[in-house]
Amino acid sequence: MIVAQVIQQQLEHSSWIRRMFEEGLRMKAERGVENVFDFTLGNPDEDPPAEVLAALKRQVAANPAGSHGYMPNAGFPKVREVLAERLRRHTGVDFQARHLLMTVGSSGAINTALKAILDPGDEVIVPMPCFSEYQFYIANHSGKMVPVETAADFSLDLDAIRAAITPRTRAIILNSPHNPTGVIYSEATLRELEALLQGLDHTVVVISDEPYRAFVYDCAVMPETAAIITNCIVAHSYSKAWAVAGERIGYLAISPRLAGADELMHACTFTNRILGFINAPAIWQWVAAASGEAMPNLAMYQEKRDLLCEGLSNAGYEVSKPQGAFYLFMKTPIPDDIAFVRLLTSEGVLTVPGAGFGRGGYIRLSLTVPRDTIVRSMPGFARALKKCPK
Ligand SMILES: Cc1ncc(COP(=O)(O)O)c(C=O)c1O
């Protein structure tokens, strides 16, 4: 077999999301697109915001000299200046251009950071459930993922985190608003975590994975992790907020409050290069700088969230509304989430089992579907519930 054993094993455990997505393509070909309700993939289905598309057109039309070649591996200095100013304004932390590195999305940022900080066997704490790719990102750099369970409402269990920290712990990956649960970590929780980390006798960094930071509902305000956690690395992405996941643009920001921030940035510029990213896509760096604070259509997402939650609750499901991101993580009416996903699939409704995120007994539904899909899927959800053994 030409494929490495490690990769063969990882493939076996790899993404339920992709598996269900592919199942969806097969079913759509078989039953017709209109008869399949696909809630699997977190891929925004609307156009990017108008100001983003306008900035892209301006950039391509202007075609400034040197805009397609290599640039400093960290990205165009002018772009990083603009984005650092924005981050300064949001966090109150003194981010400068030299603290930002343009990346291939948030996944590029996380891999770049992990490569720079992990020696073989070093540990990374991940609150569970979690985005399923983290385990592979950590393994990419010979690290060891240490899963830590969260409380019943998916908030951080700080005692469990404290108990999981060892001299080998190098990082904790936080993701707020959270995929798959939609939870936003409170300011009080982040402050408690900061106190815990400051009490340690070695540095544990928080990698704050923030691709959903624009998706906050009910006019809530999301606490800025970098404003609270001293040893913070932000992994930012435009994939979700601007519906540009295919363009691969984001950035990594190292807090200037982290001791050794400049040294770490030097290392990350190198790791971004040797991982083969070299630099983030050039045109999209300029678009990111020129598009200001472009936002997704939050009212539309919130309306879909409410419609889905109300419909499922009326059908008899146990539902609690996500505070942010664009997923509903819902308890399954039977303990076996994979069996329940199969039941739903037989009704033409595609979802992802909680097992794919390390938490059985739940399914994840993405709100990145047309409103009409939500409405027309409801009879299928109701029939699946009726088929469940009591
Ligand atoms: C929690 C989380 N982190 C990172 C990513 C990767 O995003 P990007 O497209 O920015 O690499 C995703 C994508 O779904 C995600 O859900």
The ligand as an ORCA input file, in Angstrom:
! r2SCAN-3c Opt
* xyz 0 1
  C     -13.948     25.718     14.204
  C     -13.337     25.821     12.855
  N     -12.048     26.178     12.752
  C     -11.429     26.290     11.564
  C     -12.121     26.040     10.394
  C     -11.372     26.178      9.097
  O     -11.730     27.366      8.494
  P     -10.886     28.038      7.308
  O     -11.719     27.933      6.078
  O     -10.723     29.448      7.759
  O      -9.602     27.337      7.203
  C     -13.465     25.670     10.442
  C     -14.196     25.344      9.213
  O     -15.275     24.815      9.195
  C     -14.100     25.561     11.700
  O     -15.373     25.221     11.821
*
